[in-house]
Amino acid sequence: MKVAVCDYRAGNIRSVEIALRRLGAEIVDDVVGADLAVLPGVGSARSAMAELQEQGLDVALRERLAEERPVLGICLGLQLAVEWSEEDGGVFGLALLPGKAVRVQAERVPRIGWAEVDGTAYYFAHSYAVETPHATAWSEGLVAEARFGSFLGVQFHPEKSGAAGARYLDAVLKEVRERSLSRA
């Protein structure tokens, strides 16, 4: 399976690529043509969006969704997928997923560490969280996963979540394979 990891100079691109390679994915540069495009992220919304736009990755990701081709957003990648983020004084997002990203209201921000999602612990590191009507899983009252059309986004870092994260990514790859076979 060919997977394109959007390299917009965010912090966790290599760890995502390594995790996907371990599961048998072939990492390619073709965001539009790959079986799956992954929008990872560690960093700030404004600089990430500027880099996505400069490289034309914003257009490529919107094109994929218009063609109902799968996109996986991880952490900042989920936050960039919504219409707007209050980070950095307000930033327009990719609008791949209806909703907005807001600052986490908790005793400790950033929210860093392991937390449960549907009975499984995953690693989180974030100061902003998505609010969307398309949430499919939560962690401590915050959206942990959201789906809309062919977009799937997670707030946690599966690539840093050990065996549980590997199982999650493997399930995503399997879902993409099955979806692709059913469309053929």
ROZA-836796 format. One record per atom (N, C-alpha, C): residue in three letters; x, y, z; atom name. Coordinates in steps of 0.2 Angstrom, whole numbers. Each point is the difference from the previous one (the first is absolute). Layout:
Ala	X	Y	Z	CA
...
***
This chain:
Met	4	-6	0	N
Met	-4	6	0	CA
Met	4	6	0	C
Lys	-1	5	-4	N
Lys	4	6	-1	CA
Lys	-4	6	5	C
Val	5	2	4	N
Val	-2	5	5	CA
Val	4	6	-1	C
Ala	-3	6	-1	N
Ala	3	7	0	CA
Ala	0	3	7	C
Val	5	2	3	N
Val	0	3	6	CA
Val	2	8	-2	C
Cys	-5	4	1	N
Cys	1	7	-1	CA
Cys	6	3	4	C
Asp	5	2	-4	N
Asp	6	3	3	CA
Asp	0	7	0	C
Tyr	-3	3	5	N
Tyr	-1	8	0	CA
Tyr	5	2	6	C
Arg	5	-3	1	N
Arg	5	2	5	CA
Arg	-3	0	8	C
Ala	-4	-5	1	N
Ala	-3	-1	7	CA
Ala	4	-5	3	C
Gly	0	0	7	N
Gly	5	-4	4	CA
Gly	0	-8	-1	C
Asn	-6	-3	-1	N
Asn	0	-7	0	CA
Asn	-1	-4	-6	C
Ile	2	3	-6	N
Ile	0	-3	-6	CA
Ile	4	-7	0	C
Arg	6	0	2	N
Arg	4	-6	-1	CA
Arg	-3	-5	5	C
Ser	-2	1	6	N
Ser	-3	-5	4	CA
Ser	-6	-3	-3	C
Val	-4	4	-3	N
Val	-6	-3	-4	CA
Val	2	-4	-5	C
Glu	5	2	-4	N
Glu	2	-4	-6	CA
Glu	3	-7	2	C
Ile	4	0	6	N
Ile	3	-6	2	CA
Ile	-6	-5	3	C
Ala	-5	3	3	N
Ala	-5	-4	3	CA
Ala	-4	-3	-6	C
Leu	-1	3	-5	N
Leu	-4	-2	-6	CA
Leu	4	-5	-4	C
Arg	7	1	-1	N
Arg	4	-5	-3	CA
Arg	0	-7	4	C
Arg	0	1	6	N
Arg	0	-7	4	CA
Arg	-6	-4	-1	C
Leu	-5	4	-2	N
Leu	-6	-4	-2	CA
Leu	-1	-2	-7	C
Gly	6	1	-4	N
Gly	0	-2	-7	CA
Gly	-2	5	-5	C
Ala	-1	7	2	N
Ala	-2	5	-5	CA
Ala	6	2	-3	C
Glu	-1	2	-7	N
Glu	5	3	-4	CA
Glu	-1	8	1	C
Ile	5	3	2	N
Ile	-1	8	1	CA
Ile	2	3	-7	C
Val	-4	4	-3	N
Val	0	3	-6	CA
Val	-1	8	1	C
Asp	2	4	-5	N
Asp	-1	7	0	CA
Asp	-6	2	-3	C
Asp	-4	-4	-4	N
Asp	-5	2	-3	CA
Asp	-7	0	4	C
Val	-1	6	3	N
Val	-6	1	4	CA
Val	-6	-1	-3	C
Val	-1	2	-6	N
Val	-6	-1	-4	CA
Val	-1	-7	-2	C
Gly	5	-4	-2	N
Gly	-1	-6	-3	CA
Gly	1	-6	5	C
Ala	3	1	6	N
Ala	1	-5	5	CA
Ala	-7	-3	2	C
Asp	0	-7	2	N
Asp	-6	-3	3	CA
Asp	-2	4	6	C
Leu	4	2	4	N
Leu	-1	4	6	CA
Leu	4	6	1	C
Ala	-2	6	2	N
Ala	4	6	1	CA
Ala	-1	1	8	C
Val	6	1	3	N
Val	0	1	7	CA
Val	2	7	2	C
Leu	-4	4	4	N
Leu	2	7	2	CA
Leu	2	-1	7	C
Pro	7	-1	1	N
Pro	2	0	7	CA
Pro	1	7	3	C
Gly	2	1	6	N
Gly	2	6	2	CA
Gly	2	1	7	C
Val	5	4	1	N
Val	2	3	7	CA
Val	2	7	-2	C
Gly	-3	5	3	N
Gly	2	7	-1	CA
Gly	-6	4	1	C
Ser	1	6	-4	N
Ser	-5	5	1	CA
Ser	-5	0	-6	C
Ala	-6	2	1	N
Ala	-5	0	-6	CA
Ala	2	5	-5	C
Arg	2	6	1	N
Arg	1	5	-5	CA
Arg	6	-2	-4	C
Ser	6	-2	3	N
Ser	6	-2	-4	CA
Ser	-2	-6	-4	C
Ala	-3	-5	3	N
Ala	-2	-6	-4	CA
Ala	-4	2	-6	C
Met	-6	4	1	N
Met	-4	1	-6	CA
Met	4	4	-5	C
Ala	4	5	2	N
Ala	4	3	-5	CA
Ala	4	-4	-4	C
Glu	4	-5	3	N
Glu	4	-5	-4	CA
Glu	-4	-5	-4	C
Leu	-6	-2	2	N
Leu	-5	-4	-4	CA
Leu	-2	4	-6	C
Gln	-1	6	1	N
Gln	-2	5	-6	CA
Gln	5	1	-5	C
Glu	6	1	3	N
Glu	6	1	-4	CA
Glu	2	-6	-5	C
Gln	-1	-6	3	N
Gln	1	-6	-4	CA
Gln	-5	-2	-4	C
Gly	-6	3	1	N
Gly	-6	-2	-4	CA
Gly	-3	-6	3	C
Leu	2	-2	6	N
Leu	-3	-6	3	CA
Leu	-7	1	2	C
Asp	-2	6	2	N
Asp	-7	2	2	CA
Asp	-5	-2	-6	C
Val	2	2	-6	N
Val	-4	-2	-6	CA
Val	0	-7	-1	C
Ala	6	-4	0	N
Ala	0	-7	-1	CA
Ala	-4	-4	5	C
Leu	0	2	6	N
Leu	-5	-3	5	CA
Leu	-7	1	-1	C
Arg	-2	6	-2	N
Arg	-7	2	-2	CA
Arg	-2	-4	-6	C
Glu	5	-1	-5	N
Glu	-2	-4	-6	CA
Glu	-1	-7	2	C
Arg	4	-3	5	N
Arg	-1	-7	2	CA
Arg	-7	-1	3	C
Leu	-2	5	4	N
Leu	-6	-1	4	CA
Leu	-6	1	-5	C
Ala	1	4	-5	N
Ala	-5	1	-5	CA
Ala	-1	-7	-4	C
Glu	5	-3	-1	N
Glu	0	-7	-4	CA
Glu	-1	-6	5	C
Glu	-2	2	6	N
Glu	-1	-5	5	CA
Glu	6	-5	1	C
Arg	6	3	0	N
Arg	6	-4	1	CA
Arg	2	1	8	C
Pro	2	-5	3	N
Pro	1	1	7	CA
Pro	6	4	2	C
Val	-1	4	6	N
Val	5	4	3	CA
Val	0	-1	7	C
Leu	5	-1	3	N
Leu	1	-1	8	CA
Leu	4	6	3	C
Gly	-4	4	4	N
Gly	3	5	4	CA
Gly	2	-2	7	C
Ile	7	2	2	N
Ile	2	-2	6	CA
Ile	2	6	4	C
Cys	-3	1	6	N
Cys	1	5	5	CA
Cys	-1	7	-3	C
Leu	5	4	-2	N
Leu	-1	6	-3	CA
Leu	-3	-1	-7	C
Gly	1	-5	-3	N
Gly	-3	-2	-6	CA
Gly	-8	0	0	C
Leu	-2	-3	6	N
Leu	-7	1	1	CA
Leu	-3	7	1	C
Gln	4	4	4	N
Gln	-2	7	1	CA
Gln	1	4	-6	C
Leu	4	-2	-5	N
Leu	1	4	-6	CA
Leu	-6	-2	-5	C
Ala	-3	-5	1	N
Ala	-5	-3	-4	CA
Ala	-7	4	1	C
Val	-1	3	6	N
Val	-6	4	1	CA
Val	0	6	-4	C
Glu	-6	4	1	N
Glu	-1	6	-4	CA
Glu	4	6	3	C
Trp	1	0	7	N
Trp	4	5	3	CA
Trp	3	-2	7	C
Ser	5	3	2	N
Ser	4	-1	6	CA
Ser	1	6	4	C
Glu	-1	0	6	N
Glu	1	7	4	CA
Glu	7	0	2	C
Glu	4	-5	-2	N
Glu	8	1	1	CA
Glu	3	6	-4	C
Asp	5	3	3	N
Asp	4	5	-3	CA
Asp	-5	6	-2	C
Gly	-5	1	4	N
Gly	-4	6	-1	CA
Gly	-6	-1	-5	C
Gly	0	-7	-3	N
Gly	-6	-1	-5	CA
Gly	4	-2	-6	C
Val	-2	-6	-3	N
Val	3	-2	-6	CA
Val	-5	-4	-4	C
Phe	-1	1	-6	N
Phe	-5	-4	-4	CA
Phe	3	-7	-1	C
Gly	-3	-5	0	N
Gly	2	-7	-1	CA
Gly	-2	-2	-7	C
Leu	1	-7	-1	N
Leu	-1	-3	-7	CA
Leu	-7	-1	-1	C
Ala	-5	0	5	N
Ala	-7	-1	-1	CA
Ala	-1	-7	-3	C
Leu	4	-5	2	N
Leu	-1	-7	-2	CA
Leu	-6	-3	5	C
Leu	0	3	5	N
Leu	-5	-3	6	CA
Leu	-3	6	3	C
Pro	-7	0	0	N
Pro	-3	6	3	CA
Pro	2	0	8	C
Gly	1	7	2	N
Gly	2	1	7	CA
Gly	5	5	1	C
Lys	2	0	6	N
Lys	6	5	2	CA
Lys	4	-3	5	C
Ala	6	3	1	N
Ala	5	-2	5	CA
Ala	0	5	5	C
Val	-1	-2	6	N
Val	0	5	6	CA
Val	6	-2	5	C
Arg	2	5	4	N
Arg	5	-2	5	CA
Arg	-3	-4	5	C
Val	4	-5	2	N
Val	-2	-5	6	CA
Val	-1	4	6	C
Gln	-6	-1	3	N
Gln	-2	3	7	CA
Gln	1	-6	5	C
Ala	6	0	3	N
Ala	2	-5	5	CA
Ala	5	3	5	C
Glu	1	-4	5	N
Glu	4	2	5	CA
Glu	7	0	-2	C
Arg	2	-4	-5	N
Arg	7	0	-2	CA
Arg	0	0	-8	C
Val	3	5	-3	N
Val	0	1	-7	CA
Val	7	2	-2	C
Pro	4	-4	-4	N
Pro	-3	-4	-5	CA
Pro	-2	-7	4	C
Arg	-5	-4	-3	N
Arg	-2	-6	2	CA
Arg	5	-5	-3	C
Ile	5	-3	4	N
Ile	5	-4	-2	CA
Ile	-1	-7	4	C
Gly	0	-5	-3	N
Gly	1	-7	3	CA
Gly	-5	-5	-3	C
Trp	-1	-5	4	N
Trp	-4	-6	-3	CA
Trp	-7	1	3	C
Ala	-5	-1	-4	N
Ala	-7	0	2	CA
Ala	-4	-5	-4	C
Glu	-6	-2	3	N
Glu	-4	-5	-3	CA
Glu	-5	3	-6	C
Val	0	-4	-5	N
Val	-5	1	-5	CA
Val	-4	-7	-1	C
Asp	-6	0	2	N
Asp	-4	-7	-1	CA
Asp	4	-6	3	C
Gly	3	2	6	N
Gly	3	-6	4	CA
Gly	7	-1	-2	C
Thr	3	3	-5	N
Thr	7	-1	-2	CA
Thr	4	7	1	C
Ala	6	-1	3	N
Ala	4	6	2	CA
Ala	4	2	-6	C
Tyr	0	7	-2	N
Tyr	4	3	-5	CA
Tyr	4	6	2	C
Tyr	5	2	-3	N
Tyr	4	5	2	CA
Tyr	-3	7	-3	C
Phe	-1	5	4	N
Phe	-2	6	-2	CA
Phe	5	6	2	C
Ala	0	5	-4	N
Ala	4	6	1	CA
Ala	-3	6	-4	C
His	-4	4	4	N
His	-3	5	-4	CA
His	-3	5	5	C
Ser	-1	6	-3	N
Ser	-2	6	4	CA
Ser	-7	2	-3	C
Tyr	-2	-2	-6	N
Tyr	-6	1	-3	CA
Tyr	-4	-6	-2	C
Ala	-6	0	0	N
Ala	-5	-6	-2	CA
Ala	-5	2	-4	C
Val	-2	-4	-4	N
Val	-5	1	-5	CA
Val	-7	-1	3	C
Glu	-5	5	-2	N
Glu	-7	-1	1	CA
Glu	-3	-1	-7	C
Thr	-3	-6	0	N
Thr	-4	-1	-7	CA
Thr	-6	-5	2	C
Pro	-5	1	-4	N
Pro	-6	-5	0	CA
Pro	2	-7	-2	C
His	6	-1	-3	N
His	2	-6	-3	CA
His	5	-4	4	C
Ala	0	1	6	N
Ala	4	-4	5	CA
Ala	-2	-7	1	C
Thr	4	-4	0	N
Thr	-1	-8	0	CA
Thr	3	-3	7	C
Ala	4	4	3	N
Ala	3	-3	6	CA
Ala	3	6	4	C
Trp	0	0	7	N
Trp	2	5	4	CA
Trp	5	-3	5	C
Ser	4	5	3	N
Ser	4	-2	6	CA
Ser	0	6	5	C
Glu	-2	-2	6	N
Glu	-1	5	5	CA
Glu	-4	6	-2	C
Gly	-5	-1	-4	N
Gly	-5	5	-2	CA
Gly	2	4	-6	C
Leu	6	-2	-3	N
Leu	2	4	-6	CA
Leu	0	-5	-6	C
Val	-1	3	-6	N
Val	0	-4	-6	CA
Val	6	-4	-1	C
Ala	0	-6	-1	N
Ala	6	-4	-1	CA
Ala	0	-3	-7	C
Glu	-6	-1	-3	N
Glu	0	-2	-7	CA
Glu	-6	3	-3	C
Ala	1	2	-7	N
Ala	-6	2	-4	CA
Ala	0	-2	-7	C
Arg	-6	-1	-3	N
Arg	0	-3	-6	CA
Arg	-5	5	-4	C
Phe	2	1	-6	N
Phe	-5	4	-5	CA
Phe	2	-2	-7	C
Gly	-5	-3	-3	N
Gly	2	-3	-7	CA
Gly	6	-4	0	C
Ser	5	1	-4	N
Ser	6	-4	0	CA
Ser	5	3	4	C
Phe	-1	5	5	N
Phe	5	2	4	CA
Phe	-1	-3	7	C
Leu	5	-2	3	N
Leu	1	-3	7	CA
Leu	5	4	3	C
Gly	-2	3	6	N
Gly	5	3	4	CA
Gly	1	-2	7	C
Val	6	0	3	N
Val	1	-2	7	CA
Val	4	5	4	C
Gln	-2	2	6	N
Gln	4	4	4	CA
Gln	6	-3	3	C
Phe	0	-6	1	N
Phe	6	-4	3	CA
Phe	5	-1	-5	C
His	6	-2	2	N
His	5	-2	-5	CA
His	1	-8	0	C
Pro	-3	-3	-5	N
Pro	0	-7	0	CA
Pro	8	-2	-1	C
Glu	4	4	-4	N
Glu	7	-2	-1	CA
Glu	4	0	6	C
Lys	-3	3	6	N
Lys	4	0	6	CA
Lys	-4	-4	5	C
Ser	-5	-4	-2	N
Ser	-4	-3	5	CA
Ser	1	-8	0	C
Gly	7	-2	-1	N
Gly	2	-7	0	CA
Gly	-5	-5	-3	C
Ala	-1	-5	3	N
Ala	-4	-6	-4	CA
Ala	-7	2	-1	C
Ala	-3	4	4	N
Ala	-7	2	-1	CA
Ala	0	5	-6	C
Gly	5	5	-1	N
Gly	0	4	-5	CA
Gly	1	-4	-7	C
Ala	4	-5	0	N
Ala	2	-4	-6	CA
Ala	-6	-3	-2	C
Arg	-4	-3	5	N
Arg	-7	-3	-2	CA
Arg	-4	4	-3	C
Tyr	-1	7	3	N
Tyr	-4	5	-3	CA
Tyr	2	1	-7	C
Leu	6	2	-1	N
Leu	2	1	-7	CA
Leu	-1	-6	-5	C
Asp	1	-6	2	N
Asp	-1	-6	-4	CA
Asp	-7	0	-2	C
Ala	-5	1	5	N
Ala	-7	0	-1	CA
Ala	-2	5	-6	C
Val	4	6	1	N
Val	-2	6	-5	CA
Val	3	-3	-7	C
Leu	6	-3	0	N
Leu	2	-2	-7	CA
Leu	-4	-6	-3	C
Lys	-3	-4	5	N
Lys	-4	-6	-2	CA
Lys	-7	4	-3	C
Glu	-3	5	3	N
Glu	-6	3	-2	CA
Glu	1	3	-7	C
Val	6	3	-1	N
Val	2	3	-6	CA
Val	0	-5	-6	C
Arg	3	-6	2	N
Arg	1	-5	-5	CA
Arg	-7	-3	-2	C
Glu	-4	-1	5	N
Glu	-7	-3	-1	CA
Glu	-4	5	-4	C
Arg	0	7	2	N
Arg	-4	5	-4	CA
Arg	3	0	-7	C
Ser	6	0	-1	N
Ser	3	0	-7	CA
Ser	-3	-6	-4	C
Leu	0	-6	3	N
Leu	-2	-6	-3	CA
Leu	-8	1	-2	C
Ser	-4	2	4	N
Ser	-7	1	-1	CA
Ser	-1	5	-5	C
Arg	4	5	-1	N
Arg	-1	5	-5	CA
Arg	2	-2	-7	C
Ala	4	-6	0	N
Ala	3	-2	-7	CA
Ala	-5	-4	-4	C
***
